[in-house]
């Protein structure tokens, strides 16, 4: 996984995620991205 800045990662996640996904899943992805740094 490429290391990206948190703000860019959040923008990418917000762009690709579907609005019908559960928030727990979305938060899990964000947490995983932040932990990858």
N, C-alpha and C positions, 0 to 999 in steps of 0.2 A: 504494500500500500504506500502510495506517495505521501510524503509529509507536506501538508498544506496549512496555510494560516487559518485559524479558527473561523474568522469572518468569511473567508472564501468557502470553507467547508460548509458553513451554515447556508450560504447562498446557493451552493450546489445542491445541498439536501432539499432546500425549500423549492428548488426548481424542478427536481426530478421526482420528489415524493407526490403520491396521489393524496387528495384531501380526504379520502375515505379510510386511510390507514389509521390504526389505533395510535393514540398519543404515546402509549407505553412503548410501542415499537419504534416510533419516531425518536423518542428520547433515548432509547437504547442505541439507535444508530449514531446519534449525536455523541453520546457518551463513548461509544466505541471509537469514533473518529478522534475525539479529544484524548483518549487514553493512548491512541496510536502514536501520539507525539511524544 
